[in-house]
């Protein structure tokens, strides 16, 4: 499976071929991905046939389409039966891919389907970047109505905590930048607050985007929703976010899932406003996409608008994010949950 090899090791697959074949294969994998190795037209037919059954490090378990064809969710299955989810969201001027960094998640956030169904394993760098290549091949070869024919943005907001799988995520980002030619500014890493990982990412030197999944503005509530807050409380997270902006020059964003009667009150909005001002962050509000294992409900639109108005009045740049793919279980972990109906909760203490 070529994506599981480091690009510099691809020659191992082509030991009987001239050296230039390695560069050709590398181009097809990273610069011009295709669904089928038989489409790698400048490679010998025998080589294409040998690669065709092992091109991808996963198979497609489910393929769901929503929002008039502008949202696509894939559930991939690795040979060891691990689940991998990716969601492609198309807009008139951009195509954003949400990718997974782990099969499952061990952090146990109460409202997240992935956390409710436990942790399987870390994804390898090649499994992460193969999600990007697959979506790139889809856009170029199949396309979406009214959407660019290439990926414009990649966000680590799928299954798993990216900074808990740091070495492999780092290598996947390196391949996106160095091998695929993506700008670091088009890549966003979302974290629930792994402070050492934020500091390591800042030190890499990439002008990458950081999104912090905050969801509560005081430690008591946040710990009840996001258990890792016991280890890395809000004050430590703020400090790391401030340093990240100083080192990378990139604005941090705060992700806030709106849950009825939980974190959608005016006092939470005011406290969030204080945090956002201190770290000079943009706030994204999104209504909860309910999951079968969660008791929380989405806040109503009027409540969300009031919450936003409170933040705006405090001088905080705030966006109500579009909710995509509700009909195709597009929230992180939902499609996996639909295919594996017995949750096993894992909590971090």
N, C-alpha and C positions, 0 to 999 in steps of 0.2 A: 504494500500500500504506500505509494510514493509520498503522500502528504504526511505520513508518520515519520519519514526521514527528514533530517535537516537538509535544506537545499544543497548544501555542499557535499552531501553524501549520496546524491541521486546517481552518481556514476556507478555505485554498487549494483544498481538494477540493470545497468547497461554495460556490463563488463565485456561483452562480446561485440559491442558496437563502437564505431569511431567516436572520438572525444566530443565532436561537435553535436552529437545526438543528445548529450546531457543538457547542453544549453537550449536545444530545441524543446526538450521535455519540460525544462524549468519554465520556459516561456508559456507553454500551454497550461501548466499548473497554476501559475501566478499572474501572468499578464493577460492571458486570453483563455480563461477556463472554459471547458466544454463538458457537457454531460457524459459523453461517451468517448473513450480513448480512440475509437475508430474515426473520430472527427479530427484527430491530430494529423492533418493531411500530409505534412512533410516528413512524417516518420514512416519507416517501412511497414507494410501491412502486417507482417509477422509480429513485429514489436507491438503494434496497436492491438492486435488480437490478444497478445500475452498480457497487456495492461488492462484490457477492458473489464475483466471480472474483478480486478482489485484496485481500480482507480480511486474509489471513495472509501474512507475508513468507516463507513456506516451505510445502512440501507434506509430507504424511506418507509417508515411505519405508517405515517398518516400525512395527508396533504389536504389542508382546509383552505377554502377561499371565502372571503367576506368583503363587505363594503364595496360592492359593485366591481369586484376584481382587483381592488387596490390594496387589499391586505391578504397576505398569504402566510399561513403557519405550517411549518413542517415539524413532525416528530421523527427524528432519526433514531435508528437502533444500531448500536455498535455490535461487533461480533460476540462480545461477552454479555450481551443483553442490556447494557447500560443505555439509558434514555438521554437524548440530546434534543433540545427544542431551539428553534429559531423562528423569528417573525419578521417578515418583510413588509414594510409600510410605505406605500407610494403616495406621492403628492405631486402637484404640477411641476414643481421646481426641484424636487429632491426624492431620493429613494433611500430610506433608512432601514438598516438591518439590525435587529436586536438579537444578540447571540448569547449562548450559554458558556460558562467557564467551568462548571462542574456538572456532574450527573447527580441531581438532587442538591440538598444544602443541609448543613449541620447546625445552622444558627437559629432555627426555630422561631422565626418571627410569626406571631400568632395569626396574622391575616393573610399569609402567603401560602399558596398551594404547594410550592416547592418545599418550604420548611415543614409543612404538615406531613409530607410524605418521606421525609428523611433523606439521608445522604448515601449515595452509592460509591462515587469515587471522583477524584480530580480528572478533568479532561486533559489529554495531552495537547501540546501546542498545535500539532497537526490536525487534531480533531476540532480545535477552536477555529483555526484558519480555514479549514475545509468548509465550515459553514459559510464563511465569507465567499469562498470560491464558488460554492454551489449556488448561492444567491446571485453572484455576478454572472454565472453561466445562464441562470434563469432569465435575468433581465435582458441579456444580450440575445439569447436564442428564442425566448418565449415572449417576454415583455409584459407590461401592464398597461392598461388604457390610460393615456394622458400622462405617463410617468417617464422620467429619463431612462435611457437604456443602459445605465451603469449605476453602481452604488455611489452615493454621495456622502453617506454617513454610516458609521458603525457604532453601536452602543452596547456596552457590556451590561445589559439589564435583563438578561434572561435568567435561566436557572443558575444558582450558585453565587457565591461571594468571590468576585475576581481576586481580591487582595488576599484571600486565604489560599489561593493557588498561584502565588506570585511568580515563581520562576517560569511556569508554563505560559501564563498570561503575558509576561514580559516578552517571551520569545514569539508568541503569536502576534503581538503588536509590532515587534521588530520586522517580522515577515510582511505584515500589512504595509509597513512604511517602506522597507528596503526592497522587498521582492515584488509587491503589488503596486507600489508607487503612490500609496495613499498619503495624504497630508495628515500629520498628527492632529491638526486642528479639527479634522473630521471624525476623530475617534473620541468617544466618551467612556470613561470607566466609572461605574456606579458602585458605591460601597455603603454598607450600613454603618461603617465607622471603624474600620481596622486601622487604628492610628499608625502603627509602625509601617504598614503597607502604604499609607498615604505619603509618609515621609520618604520611603524608598522610591515611590513613583515620581515624586517631585525631584529627586536627585538624578533621575535618568537623563534629564535635559530635553525631553520632548515637550513641546508646547501643547500638551494633551488636555482634554477637558475632564474635570472631576465633578461628579454628581454625588451628593451625600443624601442617602435615604434617611431623613430625620424622623418625621412622622409624629414627634412629640417634642415640646419645648421645655420640659422639666424632666429631671432624672427619674423621678418616681413613675410617671406615666410611661416614659420611654423604655424603662427597664421592663415594664409589664408587657410592652408590645415588641421590643427588640432586646432580647436577653443579653446580647453582647455589650449593652450599655453598662452592665455591672463592671466590666473590665475596662471599658473606654468611655467614661462619662462625657457629658456634653462639653464641659470646659476643656477637656483634653482634645476633643474633636474640633472645637473652635480654634484652638491653638494650631493644630496641624493644618487646618484649612487656611488660616492666615498665612502660615509659612509656605504652603503650596502656591498660593497666589503670588507671593513675593518671589519665589524661585522660578516659576514658569511664566508669569505674566498673564495667566489665564484666569478668568473669573470662575469662581466655584458656583455651582447651582445646588439648590436644596430641593429634594423631591419630598412631597407631602401628600400622602394618600388620605383622602377625606373620608372619615368614618363617622357615621351618625352617632352623636352623643358621646363620642370618645375623644376626638381631637379637633372638633370643628367649632368650638366655642370662641367667643370674643377674647377671653383671657389667654387662650392658647395662641390666637392670632397676634395679640400684643407681644407675648413673650417671643414668638417666632420672629416678629418684626425686629425686636431687639437683637436677636442672634444674627439675623440677616444683615442688619446694619453694621454689626461689629465685624463680620467677615466679608462684607460688601458682596453679598450673594444675590443671585436671581432666584426667585422661588417659583417652582412649578407645582400647581395644584392639580390633582387628578382624582376623580371619584373612584372609590374602591370598586374593583371588579370582583364581586363576591365569589367565594370558593366553597365547595361542599363541606369542608371541615372547619369553617369559620363561623362564629356567631355574629360578627360585625356586619353592618349594612352600610351601603353608600350614602353619603350625605346628599340631601336634596339640592337642586340647582339654586334655589333661593339662598340656602345656607352657604353654599360655595361662593356665590356672588357677594354676600355680606362679608364673608371671611376675606375675600380678595380685596374688597373695598377698604377694610380695616388696614390691611397691609399697605395698600396704595397710599392711604392717608398718612401712613407713617413714613412714606418715602421709599418703599421697597418695590422694586420692579417685580411684577407678579404676572404669571401666565396661567390660565386655566387650560390644561392640556386636553387635546382631543382624545376621546376614548375610542380606541379602534378594536375591532375584532371580537366584540362581545358574543356574537353568534357563533364563533368558531373556536371558543375557549382559548383566546389569544393571550390572556394574562399568564405570567410566568408560572409554569408548573401545571396549568389547568389541563392541557391536552394529555400530559403524562398521567395526571390523576384520573382522567377519563378512561385511560387504558390500564391503569393499575388501581383498582378501587379500594384497596385496604390500606389506609394511612398508618404509618408508624412515626409518631412524633419524636423528634430529637431536639433536646434543648441544651443550650450551653449555659453552664452555671459559673 
